[in-house]
Amino acid sequence: MRVLVVYESKFGNTEAVARAVAEGLSGRMDVELHEVSKATVSERVALIVAGEPTHAFSLSRPSTREDAIAQGATGGSETIGLREWLGVLPRATQVVSFAAFDTRVDKVRRLPGSAAAKAARIARRLGYAPAGQESFYVTGTMGPLVHGELERAKTWGLQLGAQVSDRATEQTRG
């Protein structure tokens, strides 16, 4: 089974989480890991995992990416973010699971919006099967990640891999 892990990261924290999730998934699935501006969806993908930092309570926009650059961000594309990538994601024509994660500042864990929730809603409207969403925490806008978050991300990836592989096994039996 193949999985695509795609991420948008300006300060490197979301990329680190994406790598940890991919490591967890790799125990059960063949993993492709790509920065969002370089990611394409293969027809043989069973799971897409998308991650990005929460910007202004949602997915990044050109203006919020510009703000991140003004704050010293050096990573990722200035023009293509997860919002744009999801905007051209093809409608699911077969069962493909979709999971989303975001990174957010630890001080405000109960933000009213979430990049992961928005990405999951867009994917669901396109016919992708929900597989989960999660938030991982940074100590400030530029990070670093809160202690233990990379281990938690790896565990989440392991759980996603088990869930999707078990679901696929049930479907082939049924």
JOQUI-V902547 format. One record per pair of residues at least 12 apart in sequence whose ideal C-beta (glycine too) atoms are under 8 Angstrom apart, sorted by the first residue. I is the first residue (numbers start at 0). GAP is how many residues later the second one is. D is the distance in whole Angstrom. If there is no record, write none. Layout:
i:I gap:GAP d:D
i:I gap:GAP d:D
//
This chain:
i:0 gap:27 d:7
i:0 gap:28 d:5
i:0 gap:29 d:7
i:0 gap:45 d:4
i:0 gap:46 d:7
i:0 gap:163 d:7
i:0 gap:164 d:6
i:0 gap:167 d:6
i:1 gap:27 d:7
i:1 gap:28 d:5
i:1 gap:29 d:8
i:1 gap:30 d:7
i:1 gap:40 d:7
i:1 gap:42 d:5
i:1 gap:43 d:5
i:1 gap:44 d:6
i:1 gap:45 d:8
i:2 gap:19 d:8
i:2 gap:22 d:5
i:2 gap:26 d:5
i:2 gap:27 d:7
i:2 gap:28 d:5
i:2 gap:29 d:7
i:2 gap:42 d:7
i:2 gap:43 d:6
i:2 gap:44 d:4
i:2 gap:45 d:7
i:2 gap:46 d:6
i:2 gap:158 d:7
i:2 gap:161 d:8
i:3 gap:28 d:5
i:3 gap:30 d:7
i:3 gap:35 d:7
i:3 gap:37 d:6
i:3 gap:38 d:7
i:3 gap:41 d:5
i:3 gap:43 d:7
i:3 gap:44 d:5
i:3 gap:45 d:7
i:4 gap:13 d:5
i:4 gap:16 d:6
i:4 gap:17 d:5
i:4 gap:20 d:7
i:4 gap:26 d:6
i:4 gap:27 d:7
i:4 gap:28 d:5
i:4 gap:29 d:7
i:4 gap:44 d:5
i:4 gap:45 d:8
i:4 gap:46 d:8
i:5 gap:12 d:8
i:5 gap:27 d:8
i:5 gap:28 d:5
i:5 gap:29 d:8
i:5 gap:30 d:5
i:5 gap:33 d:4
i:5 gap:42 d:7
i:5 gap:43 d:7
i:5 gap:44 d:5
i:5 gap:45 d:7
i:5 gap:76 d:7
i:5 gap:79 d:7
i:6 gap:26 d:8
i:6 gap:27 d:8
i:6 gap:28 d:6
i:6 gap:29 d:6
i:6 gap:43 d:7
i:6 gap:44 d:4
i:6 gap:45 d:6
i:6 gap:75 d:8
i:7 gap:27 d:7
i:7 gap:28 d:5
i:7 gap:43 d:7
i:7 gap:44 d:4
i:7 gap:45 d:7
i:7 gap:52 d:6
i:7 gap:68 d:6
i:7 gap:69 d:8
i:7 gap:73 d:5
i:7 gap:74 d:5
i:7 gap:77 d:8
i:8 gap:26 d:7
i:8 gap:43 d:7
i:8 gap:44 d:7
i:8 gap:66 d:5
i:8 gap:67 d:5
i:9 gap:43 d:7
i:9 gap:55 d:7
i:9 gap:58 d:4
i:9 gap:59 d:7
i:9 gap:63 d:4
i:9 gap:64 d:8
i:9 gap:65 d:5
i:9 gap:66 d:5
i:10 gap:42 d:8
i:10 gap:57 d:7
i:10 gap:61 d:8
i:10 gap:62 d:5
i:10 gap:64 d:6
i:10 gap:130 d:7
i:10 gap:131 d:5
i:10 gap:132 d:5
i:11 gap:63 d:6
i:11 gap:131 d:7
i:12 gap:40 d:7
i:12 gap:90 d:5
i:12 gap:123 d:8
i:12 gap:125 d:5
i:12 gap:130 d:4
i:12 gap:131 d:7
i:12 gap:132 d:5
i:13 gap:37 d:5
i:13 gap:38 d:6
i:13 gap:39 d:5
i:13 gap:88 d:8
i:13 gap:89 d:5
i:14 gap:20 d:7
i:14 gap:60 d:7
i:15 gap:129 d:6
i:15 gap:134 d:6
i:16 gap:34 d:6
i:16 gap:84 d:6
i:16 gap:86 d:6
i:16 gap:119 d:5
i:16 gap:128 d:7
i:16 gap:132 d:7
i:16 gap:133 d:7
i:16 gap:136 d:5
i:17 gap:15 d:6
i:17 gap:31 d:8
i:17 gap:33 d:5
i:18 gap:14 d:7
i:19 gap:130 d:4
i:19 gap:131 d:8
i:19 gap:133 d:4
i:19 gap:134 d:4
i:19 gap:137 d:7
i:20 gap:28 d:6
i:20 gap:30 d:7
i:20 gap:80 d:7
i:20 gap:132 d:5
i:20 gap:133 d:7
i:20 gap:135 d:6
i:20 gap:136 d:4
i:20 gap:139 d:7
i:21 gap:27 d:8
i:21 gap:135 d:7
i:22 gap:131 d:5
i:22 gap:134 d:7
i:23 gap:129 d:7
i:23 gap:130 d:4
i:23 gap:131 d:6
i:23 gap:132 d:7
i:23 gap:133 d:3
i:23 gap:134 d:4
i:23 gap:135 d:8
i:23 gap:136 d:7
i:23 gap:137 d:7
i:24 gap:22 d:8
i:24 gap:24 d:7
i:24 gap:132 d:4
i:24 gap:133 d:7
i:24 gap:135 d:6
i:24 gap:136 d:4
i:25 gap:131 d:8
i:25 gap:135 d:8
i:26 gap:131 d:6
i:26 gap:134 d:6
i:27 gap:130 d:8
i:27 gap:133 d:4
i:27 gap:134 d:6
i:27 gap:137 d:5
i:28 gap:17 d:7
i:28 gap:18 d:7
i:28 gap:132 d:5
i:28 gap:135 d:7
i:28 gap:136 d:7
i:34 gap:41 d:6
i:34 gap:42 d:7
i:35 gap:16 d:7
i:35 gap:40 d:7
i:35 gap:41 d:7
i:35 gap:44 d:6
i:35 gap:45 d:6
i:35 gap:46 d:5
i:35 gap:49 d:5
i:36 gap:39 d:7
i:36 gap:40 d:4
i:36 gap:42 d:8
i:36 gap:43 d:4
i:36 gap:48 d:8
i:38 gap:46 d:7
i:40 gap:48 d:7
i:40 gap:49 d:7
i:42 gap:51 d:8
i:44 gap:51 d:6
i:45 gap:49 d:8
i:45 gap:50 d:6
i:45 gap:51 d:7
i:45 gap:118 d:6
i:45 gap:122 d:6
i:46 gap:49 d:7
i:46 gap:50 d:5
i:46 gap:51 d:7
i:46 gap:52 d:7
i:46 gap:84 d:6
i:46 gap:113 d:7
i:46 gap:114 d:8
i:46 gap:117 d:5
i:47 gap:48 d:6
i:47 gap:49 d:7
i:47 gap:50 d:5
i:47 gap:51 d:7
i:47 gap:75 d:7
i:47 gap:80 d:7
i:48 gap:49 d:8
i:48 gap:50 d:5
i:48 gap:51 d:7
i:48 gap:52 d:7
i:48 gap:108 d:8
i:48 gap:111 d:7
i:49 gap:32 d:6
i:49 gap:35 d:8
i:49 gap:36 d:7
i:49 gap:48 d:7
i:49 gap:49 d:8
i:49 gap:50 d:5
i:49 gap:51 d:8
i:49 gap:69 d:5
i:49 gap:73 d:8
i:50 gap:31 d:8
i:50 gap:49 d:7
i:50 gap:50 d:4
i:50 gap:51 d:7
i:50 gap:52 d:7
i:50 gap:65 d:8
i:51 gap:29 d:7
i:51 gap:30 d:4
i:51 gap:50 d:6
i:51 gap:51 d:8
i:51 gap:63 d:5
i:51 gap:67 d:7
i:52 gap:49 d:6
i:52 gap:50 d:5
i:52 gap:51 d:7
i:52 gap:62 d:7
i:53 gap:48 d:5
i:53 gap:49 d:7
i:53 gap:50 d:5
i:53 gap:57 d:7
i:53 gap:59 d:7
i:53 gap:60 d:6
i:53 gap:61 d:4
i:53 gap:62 d:8
i:53 gap:81 d:8
i:54 gap:12 d:8
i:54 gap:13 d:7
i:54 gap:60 d:7
i:55 gap:57 d:8
i:56 gap:54 d:6
i:56 gap:55 d:6
i:56 gap:56 d:3
i:56 gap:57 d:7
i:57 gap:55 d:5
i:57 gap:56 d:8
i:57 gap:57 d:6
i:57 gap:60 d:5
i:58 gap:22 d:7
i:58 gap:23 d:5
i:58 gap:24 d:4
i:58 gap:27 d:8
i:58 gap:56 d:5
i:58 gap:59 d:5
i:58 gap:60 d:6
i:59 gap:21 d:4
i:59 gap:22 d:7
i:59 gap:23 d:6
i:59 gap:55 d:7
i:60 gap:20 d:7
i:60 gap:22 d:7
i:61 gap:16 d:8
i:61 gap:17 d:7
i:61 gap:19 d:8
i:64 gap:13 d:6
i:64 gap:16 d:6
i:65 gap:12 d:8
i:67 gap:73 d:8
i:70 gap:70 d:6
i:70 gap:71 d:7
i:71 gap:70 d:7
i:72 gap:69 d:8
i:81 gap:33 d:7
i:81 gap:37 d:6
i:85 gap:33 d:6
i:85 gap:36 d:5
i:85 gap:37 d:7
i:85 gap:40 d:8
i:88 gap:33 d:8
i:88 gap:34 d:7
i:88 gap:37 d:6
i:89 gap:36 d:8
i:90 gap:35 d:5
i:90 gap:36 d:5
i:91 gap:34 d:6
i:91 gap:35 d:4
i:91 gap:36 d:5
i:91 gap:37 d:8
i:92 gap:34 d:8
i:94 gap:34 d:6
i:94 gap:76 d:7
i:95 gap:32 d:5
i:95 gap:33 d:7
i:96 gap:31 d:7
i:96 gap:32 d:5
i:96 gap:33 d:8
i:96 gap:34 d:4
i:96 gap:67 d:5
i:96 gap:70 d:7
i:97 gap:22 d:7
i:97 gap:25 d:4
i:97 gap:26 d:7
i:97 gap:30 d:4
i:97 gap:31 d:7
i:97 gap:32 d:7
i:97 gap:33 d:6
i:98 gap:21 d:8
i:98 gap:31 d:8
i:98 gap:32 d:4
i:98 gap:33 d:5
i:98 gap:34 d:6
i:98 gap:35 d:8
i:98 gap:61 d:5
i:99 gap:15 d:8
i:99 gap:16 d:4
i:99 gap:17 d:8
i:99 gap:19 d:4
i:99 gap:20 d:5
i:99 gap:23 d:7
i:99 gap:32 d:8
i:99 gap:33 d:5
i:99 gap:34 d:8
i:100 gap:15 d:5
i:100 gap:32 d:7
i:100 gap:33 d:5
i:100 gap:34 d:7
i:100 gap:35 d:6
i:100 gap:52 d:7
i:100 gap:55 d:7
i:101 gap:12 d:6
i:101 gap:13 d:4
i:101 gap:14 d:4
i:101 gap:17 d:8
i:101 gap:31 d:8
i:101 gap:33 d:5
i:101 gap:34 d:7
i:102 gap:32 d:7
i:102 gap:33 d:5
i:102 gap:34 d:7
i:102 gap:35 d:5
i:102 gap:42 d:8
i:103 gap:31 d:5
i:103 gap:32 d:8
i:103 gap:33 d:6
i:103 gap:34 d:7
i:104 gap:32 d:7
i:104 gap:33 d:6
i:104 gap:34 d:8
i:104 gap:35 d:6
i:104 gap:36 d:7
i:105 gap:31 d:4
i:105 gap:32 d:7
i:105 gap:33 d:6
i:105 gap:40 d:5
i:108 gap:26 d:8
i:108 gap:28 d:7
i:113 gap:19 d:8
i:113 gap:21 d:7
i:115 gap:17 d:4
i:115 gap:18 d:7
i:115 gap:19 d:6
i:116 gap:16 d:6
i:118 gap:14 d:8
i:119 gap:13 d:5
i:130 gap:29 d:6
i:130 gap:32 d:6
i:130 gap:33 d:6
i:131 gap:24 d:8
i:131 gap:27 d:8
i:131 gap:28 d:6
i:131 gap:31 d:7
i:133 gap:19 d:8
i:133 gap:22 d:5
i:135 gap:13 d:5
i:135 gap:16 d:7
i:135 gap:17 d:6
i:136 gap:12 d:6
//
